[in-house]
Structures are given as C-alpha cells and as structure tokens.
Amino acid sequence: MEETKKMKRNLFLAIAVAAVMLATTVAQAADVTFSGQFRPRFNIDEDHSSQTSPQEFFDTRVRLNADAKINANTSVFLQFQSTGTWGANDADNNGTRVSVGGGGDEANDVLNDVGFHQAFLTLKNFGGHAVDAKIGRQEIVIDGHRLFGHTGWTQGAQASDAIRLTHSAGNHTLNYTYLLANEADSTTTSANSDASAHVLYAQTQGVMGGTLSGIFVAMNDSSGNAGSADTEEWYTIGARQKGKMAGLDYRVEFYHQFGDAGVIAGTCACGITGAVTGTGDSVDRDAQMFGVRVGKTFANVQGKPSITLWYDQLSGQDDDDAAGGEFGQFNTLYDTGHKFYGFQDFYLANNGANTGFYGLIDFAIKTKITPKEGWTAKADLHMFSTQTDISGSDADTVVAADATLAAAQVEDLGQELDLTLVHKYDANTKISFGYSHYWTTQTFAQVNANSGAAVSVNNSDGSDWFYAQVDTKF
C-alpha cells in the first residue's frame, strides 16, 4: 500500500513537471512575456467641507500583463487589473472590491473583481503600408496627457475602446484615433446615447529645439440627450510646441473649441440666450485653452534643483457669451487632470462644473531637487482663480442666473501646496509620500462640488491629504 501511494505521488509530480515544461515551451514558441504591478496606497483625506469627517483607507492596484509577439507583424497585449479598498465589500466600494462574499464581520472568500484593463491587437505594416494598427481596449495618451491621458494616478486608470492607426517616418508621426466612449442605442425607439471621438494628430520633431504637434478632435455625443436621437457635434483644434532652448525647458499650447454646446447649455444655469433644455444644438461652443511652462534645471549644482513657472487658462462663461447664445467654458476632453490642476483633484470635471463654468486660471511654481541618490523631493504651489471676471460687470447676467452664488464674488478660488517625496528603493520598487493642503475661499465654497461635498457655503474649510504608496513593477 505504501509503495502504491509513493508511485502515485511520483506520477503526480511527473505530470506537474511535464505541464510546467510544456507551458514554458509554448510560451517560448509564441514569444510571450509576462509582467505586472502591485501598488498599495494608504490615504488620509480631510476634505474642504466642515460637515464631513476625515477618511483613512488603503486602496490597491494589481496588474498582470501578457505580451504575445505572435510574428513579425502581429502581437496581442492583455492586461488584467484588480482594484479595491481594503476591507470594503461591493456595496461600499462602487463596484470594485478586494473581496466579497460577506460583510466586514463575516468570512470573505470570493474574489471576482479581476477584469481586462487593456486588451488590444497590434498589426504592423497594416494593409501593406507603413502604418501600425492598434485595435481594442487601450490607454490613450497624446501630448503628455493634456487632452487625452490615462489618469494613471487613480488605481483604476482610464482605458478606452478604440482603433488607432499610426504612421511614423523620419522626424514626423501621423495618427488617427477612433474612440467609442459610450454605446447605448435603443432597440425600441430612435433614441441613442452614443458618444465617440475622431482624433487626427500630427507631430514633427526638430522644431525650435523640440517637437511641434497639432491636433483636431471631432466629438459626436448623444449621451446627454435623454429620449432624443439628436447628436451633438463639436470640435477641438490646436497646437503644442515643447522643447529646450537657451538652457530652458518650455511648453506652449493653444486649443479652440467650436460647434454644438450640447445639453449642458440648458442645464448649467448660465443665462444663455436661446438655450433649450434637452437638445444638443441650440447653443454653439466658443471656448479656448492656453498654457505655457518655462523651467530651468541647474545640472551643475548639488541636488540638480529645478524650478518651473506654469500658467494655464481655460475660458469660462461670461455675459458676452450668454448674450450671444454661446457656451464659453473649455472642455478638457479625456485629460489627466491630476497632472495639471493640483494633486487634491478639485478640478477634474472636464466640462468645467468644478468652477461653476467660470473657467480656470492656474498659476503655479514647481520645484524639484535630488537631495541624495535615490531620493527626489518636489514642492508645487498652485494659485487658482476663475477666468471669468465674476466680481465686475463682465458677468452680471451669468451670476444672477447662478443659484449657487449668493452675489458677485472675487475670482480667487484658493491656493494648493503639494509636497512629494519619492525613494527609489530598488530597480523595481518606488516608495512615495505626499502631503497636500488647500486654502479655500468663499468663491470656492460656493462653486466647487468636488471631493464628495455638494456645493455649499460649508465648503470653506482648508483641506488636507496625505498618502504613502509602494509601487512595484516586475
């Protein structure tokens, strides 16, 4: 009997070894490589509302990647992702969780929150031309996340269902992207809630010490038109120049938006002449965004300190817009706002709702130093204000139509200080610490509804946020 058990154990061991060897052989034949990420983060968040309590929580991102090079022209990339908050069940965590199967005082033994974050096919020399095609769910990043980014700071991040065609030769790149953001056609009526974008992008290197790029975006959006097949068609066109000259790093960019304003014109309480609630084309867009950055790194000084001056301006709604039947708030599309408008993320709404549709001016001073090898310290100071002059006669009509403003206010939205310390623990792991404080104003309290608090005069407390994060990639 004992001999029989030993033979069975040896047989099972042989089968296991053979299975591992077979899997390794198949992976080698298909040229499959695996990688991944584990990123837990501890947060302490005290928002700007005097009616809420501080929150302390852990959240985590886990990724496993499989990159299969099938042949010289074809590859498939699969990225599994799980995100969740420690100890939270499904109802507590908006559909993402670490475990489910019971409450906090019960056994949690079911894990079912793993899904595809990215899954796309890449075809090189598509159709026999010097074009690469990427088809499927993917992260879309264009020009440093300005209008299209992956919002990588959030544990879930941003991915889109898209088709991308890219041609690169010499010092130029041409790209076309079709992005389907929402698919919800009605099977019983003519109504639909589809939303899609067509993006044309061109880049040329070697211009003024850097790279010149241009972008054109056509949006087709019916997602806000309940019970109607009306499609909002609006457009964004602009250019960006980034480079290095005379020892200075710089970036200059400008974008203009035109076309239908969409249903937001009838729901924003902006006093727009001719706005009709529920339709997508009763009001036109006329909005702009301008940004400039100039920085200097002192490479020959200990710690290699750097300082950057930063200015962003997103246009907002004023009386001229309202009287002319136009919507003047710039829409930042699919940007990674966390990278640009302060780490506490009070201005992430792409339609401008977090400033009451009065636009945004962000003047910032950013510094960085490497005090010792493997350590980087950063300090950013943002000074925010509305782009619309809501304290003077430029917005009397708009302010009067805005129920959230008690009366005309100053443009000052407050200041934010972001401190970051990053330690490169080893080749695969970074440990980060961050602290942010926001000094609010009365205007901020009355127009900003972010951070889980409704628009209210109680939103005038200073807010604090601290995090500690470990990011391991393998």
N, C-alpha and C positions, 0 to 999 in steps of 0.2 A: 504493500500500500504506500509506504513512504517513498519507494522508488518510483511508483506511478506519479505521485504528487511532484517529485523532483523533475520527472520527464515533462509534465505539463508546464511547470514553471519555466523550464528551458525552452519549451516550444513557444510559450507566450513571449519570452524575451527575444527569441529569434524573429518572431513575427514583428515585434515592435521595432527592432533594429532594421529589419528589411523595409518596413514602412517609412522610417526616417530616411534611410538611404534612397528609397525611391522618390520621396518628396524632394530631397536635395537634388537628385538627378534631373527631375522635371523642371525645378526652378532654374538650374543651370542651363538647361536646354532652351528655356524661354527667356533667359536673362532677366529674372525677376529679382528686384532688390527691395528690401523692407527697411522702413524707418519709422520713427514715431516721436511723440512728445507727451510729457507728463508735466502739468502746470497747475499746482495748487496755489491758492491765494487767500490770505487772511485779511479781512476788511473791517475797519471801524468807520461807520458813516453817520455823521450827525448833520442832517440837512438844515436848510435855512428856515424851516418852519418852527415857531415856538410851540406848536401843538403836537409835535411828534417827539419820540424818544430815539436816542442813538441806537444803531443796529450794529451787531457784531456777528460776522458769519464767515465761514470758509466756502469758497467755490473752487471748482476744479475743471480743467480741460484735460481729456485723454484722447490722443490720436494714434492711429496705426495706419501707416501708408504702405501701399504695394504699387511699385512702379514696374510695369512689364514692358520691356523692349521686345516686341514681337518679331520685327525685322527692321531693315534699314529705314523704312518709311512709316512704320506703324507702331504705336505704343498706346498703352492704356494706363491711366493713373487712377487709383482708388484710394480714398482717404476716409477711414472710419473715424467717427468722433462721438464721444460721450461727454456731456457737460452736466453739472449738477451742483447743488448746495448740500454740504454735509448734513446728514440727519433729516433732510426735508423729504416728505413724500410728494406724490404727484400733485395733489391739490395745493400744496404750499409753494410749489416752485414753477408754476406756469407751464406745466407740461414737460419739464426736464427734471431729472432726478438722479440721485446716486443709486437709490434702491427703492423698491415698492413692495407691497405685499402686506403691509401693516402700518400702524401708526408709530409714533415715536416710542411708545411703551410696549410695542409688540415686535415679534420677530419679523425682520425684513430679509427675505431670502430670494427675491426675484429681481433680476437686473434686466431691464428691457428698454433701455434708453439709447442703445447704440444704433447709429444710422450713418448714411453717407453724407459727409460734408462736401466732398468733391468726388466726382466720378465722370471722367471725360476721356475721349478718344482723340489722339493727335495723329494726323495724316500729313506727312511731309511731302513736298512736291505734288500737292493736290491737283489732280486732273492733268498731270504732266507739266505743270507750271511751277515757277519759283514762289510758291505760296504754301504756307502751312495752315492747316485747318484744325481747330480745336473745338470739339463738339461735346456738349454735355454740361453737367453742373460743375461750376468752377469759380474761383475767386478772380475778380476783375479789378486790376489796379492800373490806372492810367495817370501819368504825370504826378507821381508822388501822392496819390490818394486824393487829389483836390476835388474832382467831380465824381470819380469812380474809385472806390477803395474797398478793402476787405474788413475794415473795422476790427483789426486783429486784437486790440486790447480786450474787447469783450470775449468771454470764454467761448461763446457760440460762433462769433465772427460772421461775416457776410459772404455768402456764395449765391450765384445766380445761374439759372438755366440759360445757356447762351450758345451761340455759334460765333467763332472768331476766325477771321481769315487775315493772315499776316504775310506781307511781302517785305523782305529786307535785302538790300543790296548796297554795297559801298557805304556811304555815310547817311543813308536815308532808310526810313521804315514807313510803310503804309499799312493801315489796319482798318478792317470793317468788323463791327460787332453788332450782332442781333441779340438783344436781351429780352427775354419774356419774363416780366415781373409778376404777372397775375393772369391766370386763365380761368374764367368763370362764366362761360356762355350759358345762357338759359336754354333749356331744352323745350320749354313750353311757350316762351314769348320771344320777342325780338330784343329783349334787354340783354346786356352783357356787362361784365365787369373786368374786361381785359385791360392790361397795361403792358406796353412794350416800348423798347427804345432801339433806335438805329443810330450807331455811332460811327462817324468817319474820323480817322485820326492820322496825322502825318507828322513825322519827326525827322529833323535834319541835324546832324552833328557837325561841329566845327564852325559854328556861327558865334562870333563875339566871345570867344573863349569858352563856349559851351554848346548847348542844344536849344534849337528853336522848334517849337511844336505848335500845331494848330488842331482844333477840334470842332466838329459840328455834330450836334445831337438832335435828333427828331424824336419827340415823345408822342406816342399815341395812347391816350389814357381815358378809359371809360369807367375806371374803378370807383369813382365817386358819384356817378350818375345813377342813383337808385331808380330802377324801373324805367330806364331810358336807354336807347341804343346810341345816344349822342356821344361822339368821340371828341375828346379834347386833343387838338394838335398844336403843339408849341415847340419852340426850337431854342437851342443854345449854340452860340458861335463865339469862338475866342482863340487867343494865342498865349503862349507862355515861353519866356526866354529865361534860361537858367545857365549859369556858368561861373567863371572865375576870371577877374581882371584886376590888374594892379594890386595883387595880393588880397583882394576882397572876394568873398563868395556872395553871389547875388541871385535874386529871382524876381522877375517882373511878369505879371499876368493880368489879362483883362478878358471878361466874358460879358456878352449881351444876350438877353432873352427876349423873345417876341412870340406872338401867336396867341392862342386862347389862354385865358387865365384859368378857366376851369370853375368848378362849383365853389371853390374856396372864395371867389369874389362875392358870392351871395351869402356866405356864412361867416365871413370874418368880421362883420360889423365895422366895415371901413368907410361907410357912407359913399360908396361908388355909384355915380350916376349911371342908370341903365342896367344895373346888376339884377339878374333874375335868379332866384333860388332854384337849384335843381338842374340847371343847364350848364353846359360846358363851354359855350362860345359866346355868351352875352357880353363879356368883357375881355379886352386884349391885355396881354402882358407887355410891360416895358420896364425892364429891370437890368441892372448892371452889377458886376462884381469886379473889384480892383484889389490887387495885392502886390506888395513889394517887400523884399527882405534883403538886408545887407549885413554881412558878417565878416569878422576878422578872427583868424586863428594865429596865435603867437607861438609858432612851432619851435622857435629857439629859446623859449622861456620855460623854466622848470614847470612841469604840470601841463604844458601846452594849453593854456587857458584860451577861451574863445568868448566873444561877445557878439550878439546878433540883435539888430533892430528890426522890428517886424510891424507891418501895418496892413490890415485887411479892412475893406469897406464893402459891405453888402447893402445895396439900396433897399429902402423901405417905402411904405405908403405915406403920401402927403396929400395936401389939398389939391395941388395941381393934377395929381393922378386921379383923385376921386372925381374932380370936376370934368376931366377929360374922358371918363369912362375907362380907366386903365388900372391895372394892378401892378404896383411898383416894387413889390417885395421879391428879391432874388431867391431862387430855389437852388440849393446846393446839390441836388440830384442824389447820387449814391456815394457821397463823400465819406471820408473817415474824419468826422468832426473832432474826435478825441485828440487827434494830432494837431489841430489848429486852434481850437477855441477853449483851451483850458481843460485840465485833467478831471475836473469835477463834472464835466459834461452837462452844463446847464443850457447849452445852445446847440443841441443835436437835431432838433426838428428841421428837416430840410426845407419846409415851406415857410419858415420864419416865425412860427407860432410862439416860440420861446422869448421873443422880444415884442410880442403884440403886433407883429407885422410892420414894425417901425424900422426894420433893418438893423445892422450891427456894424459898429466900428470897434476894432480890436487893435490897440497899440500895445506892443509887448517888447520887453527887454529879456533876452535869453542868454544865460551864461553857462559855461561848462568848463570843468577842469579835471585833470587826472592827477590826484594827489600822490598816488603811488601806483606801481604796476598792478594791473588787475582791478583797479578801482576807478570809478567815474562818478563825479558829483555834478548835478545840474540844478540850476535855480532859474525859474521863469516867473516874471511878473507881468500880468495882463491888466490892462485898463480898458474896461468895456463901456460903451455908450450906444445909444440909438443913433442911426444915421439920419432919421427924420428929426427935424427941429420941433419937438413937441412942447417946448416952453414958449415959443413965439407964435406968430401969425401964420406960419407955414402949414400948420396942422390943426387949425381951429375946428374945421368941419369934421375931420377924422377923429379928433379927440372927443368931440361932442357925441359922436356916434358910438364911441367905445365905452361900454358899460363897465369895463374893468378899471378905468381911470376915473378917480374922483374929480380931477380937474387937470389942467395943464401941469406937466411935471418937467423937472430938469432932465437932460438927456443921459446923465450919469447912471449906468447900470451897476457900478461897483468895480472892485479890483480882486484879482485872484493871484495868490502866490503858490507856486508848485515847486516842491523840493524833492529831488530824486537822488538816490544813492544806489549804484549798481556795482556788484562784485562778480567778476568772472571767476567762479570757484574752480572750474577746470575747463577743458576743451568742450565739454558738453552741457555744462550747467552754469546758469547765471542766477544770482540771488539779488533781488531788488527790494528796496524800501522806498516808500514815498509818503509825503505829507503835504496836504493842500489846505489852505484857508481862503475863504471868500468873504470879503467885506461887502455886505449888501447895501442897497439904498432904497428909498421909498418907491422909486420908479421900478426897480427890480421886483419889489414885493408885489406890485400891482399888475405886472405884465407877465411874469415868469411862472410857468406851471410845471417846471421840471422837478426832478428828484422826488417824485411821488407826492408832491403837495399841490393842491389846487391853487389857482390864482387867489391871493388873499393878502390883506394888509398884515397878517400874521407872519408873512414870509420875510420878515425884516431882520431875523437873527443872522449872525455870522455862521457860516457852515464850516465844518472840519471833516477831513477824510484822511485816514491812514491805511496803508496796506503793506504787507510783507509777502513776497512771492518767490517761489522757486520754479525755475523754468529749465527742464532737462530735455534735450533733444538727442536722439540716438539713431 
